[in-house]
Amino acid sequence: MAAPVHIRPMVDADLEQVAALEVACHPAPWSRRQFEEELANPLAAIDVLLLGEGMGGYLCSWLICDELHILNVTTHPACRRQQVATRLLRHVLERARQGGGHRAFLEVRVGNHGAIRLYEGFGFRVISRRAGYYADGEDALVMAGCLSRLGRTADSGC
C-alpha cells in the first residue's frame, strides 16, 4: 500500500529536516538561516509534501501582487519519480490562482533537464537566459507562464 500524501505549510519544527534535504540535493544549498527568513517573510510560502511520516520534498514560492515566483523545488532522492514535484507545483499554482495570481516565473539550471521537462509539461516557456546565475557559474533559464493555463494546456500565453 502506498504511503498517504499530505501537503502542508512548513513549520519551524521542519527546519532541520528541510535544511538537511537541501544540503543533500543542491550543489549550492540554501542555509538554515535562509529558510528561517522565508518562514518569517509574509510574501513567502514553503510547502512540504509528506509521504507517510517522511519528508518527500518542498517548494518555496512568493506571491507578489499578481505574480507567483517559484524559488526552490526539492524532492528527496528516495522519492524521485513519485510525482512529488508535480504535486507540489500543482498545489502552489492552484493556490496562486485562487489568490489572484496571473503569471508565474522561475529559474532553473540549464543542465537540469528533468526539471525543465516538468515545467514545460505544465506549460512554462523559456523567456530568457541568465549567464552565470548560479554560484558555480551555471546559467539559468528563466521560465514563465500564465497561471490561468499552467497545468491545464500547453499554451502559456496570457
C-alpha positions in Angstrom: 0.0 0.0 0.0 1.3 3.5 -0.9 2.1 5.9 1.9 -0.5 8.7 2.3 0.4 12.0 0.7 -0.1 15.3 2.6 0.9 18.8 1.6 1.0 21.5 4.3 2.8 24.7 5.1 6.3 24.3 6.6 6.6 25.0 10.3 9.7 25.7 12.5 9.8 22.0 13.5 10.5 21.1 9.9 13.7 23.3 9.7 16.2 20.5 10.5 14.7 18.1 8.0 14.3 20.7 5.3 17.8 22.1 5.7 19.3 18.6 5.6 17.4 17.7 2.5 18.5 21.0 0.9 22.2 20.1 1.5 21.7 16.6 0.2 20.1 17.8 -3.1 21.7 21.0 -4.2 25.3 21.9 -5.1 24.9 25.4 -3.6 22.2 24.8 -0.9 20.2 27.5 1.0 21.3 27.9 4.6 19.1 27.2 7.6 19.0 30.9 8.1 17.6 31.4 4.6 14.7 29.1 5.4 14.1 30.9 8.7 13.9 34.2 6.8 11.5 32.7 4.3 9.3 31.4 7.2 9.2 35.0 8.6 8.5 36.6 5.2 4.8 37.4 4.7 5.1 37.1 0.9 6.7 33.7 1.1 5.3 30.2 1.4 7.1 27.0 1.9 5.0 23.9 1.3 6.2 20.5 2.4 5.0 17.2 0.9 4.9 14.3 3.4 4.8 10.7 2.3 3.5 8.9 5.3 5.7 10.4 8.1 8.7 11.2 5.8 9.5 14.4 4.0 9.1 13.9 0.3 10.0 17.4 -0.7 9.2 21.1 -0.5 8.5 24.1 -2.7 9.3 27.7 -1.7 7.5 30.5 -3.5 6.4 34.1 -3.3 3.2 35.6 -4.4 3.9 39.3 -5.1 0.9 41.3 -6.3 -0.3 39.0 -9.1 3.0 37.2 -9.8 4.0 33.8 -8.4 7.7 33.4 -8.1 8.9 29.8 -7.6 12.2 29.9 -5.8 13.1 26.4 -4.8 11.7 23.0 -5.6 13.3 20.0 -3.9 12.5 16.3 -4.0 14.1 13.8 -1.6 16.3 11.4 -3.7 14.4 8.4 -2.4 11.1 9.9 -3.6 12.1 10.9 -7.1 9.8 9.7 -9.9 6.9 9.6 -7.4 5.2 12.8 -8.5 6.5 14.9 -5.5 7.5 18.0 -7.5 4.4 17.6 -9.8 2.0 17.5 -6.8 3.8 20.4 -5.0 3.8 22.5 -8.2 0.1 21.8 -8.9 -0.8 22.8 -5.3 1.1 26.0 -5.4 -0.2 27.0 -8.9 -3.8 26.5 -7.7 -3.3 28.5 -4.5 -1.8 31.3 -6.6 -4.7 31.3 -9.0 -7.1 31.4 -6.1 -5.1 34.3 -4.6 -5.5 36.4 -7.7 -2.2 35.5 -9.4 -1.9 35.9 -13.2 1.7 34.9 -14.1 4.3 32.6 -12.7 8.1 32.8 -13.0 11.0 30.6 -12.1 14.7 30.0 -12.8 16.1 26.6 -13.5 19.7 25.3 -14.1 20.3 24.8 -17.9 21.6 21.3 -17.0 18.5 20.3 -15.0 16.8 18.6 -17.9 14.3 16.7 -15.7 13.0 19.9 -14.1 12.9 21.7 -17.4 10.7 18.9 -18.8 8.5 19.1 -15.8 8.0 22.8 -16.1 7.4 22.6 -19.9 4.8 19.9 -19.2 3.0 22.4 -17.0 3.1 25.0 -19.8 6.1 27.1 -18.7 8.2 28.5 -21.6 11.7 29.9 -21.6 11.7 33.7 -21.8 15.4 34.4 -21.2 18.7 33.0 -20.0 20.8 34.4 -17.1 24.5 33.8 -17.7 26.5 32.6 -14.7 23.4 32.9 -12.5 24.3 30.1 -10.0 27.3 30.3 -7.6 29.1 27.6 -9.6 28.8 29.6 -12.8 26.0 27.6 -14.4 23.4 29.5 -16.4 19.8 29.7 -15.5 16.8 29.6 -17.8 14.0 32.0 -16.8 10.7 30.4 -17.5 7.2 31.9 -17.3 3.6 31.1 -17.9 0.1 32.4 -17.5 -1.5 31.0 -14.3 -4.9 30.5 -15.9 -3.3 28.0 -18.2 -0.4 26.4 -16.4 -1.0 22.8 -15.7 -4.1 22.9 -17.9 -2.8 23.4 -21.5 0.5 23.6 -23.3 -0.3 27.3 -24.3 1.3 29.7 -21.7 0.2 33.0 -23.3 -2.0 35.2 -21.1 
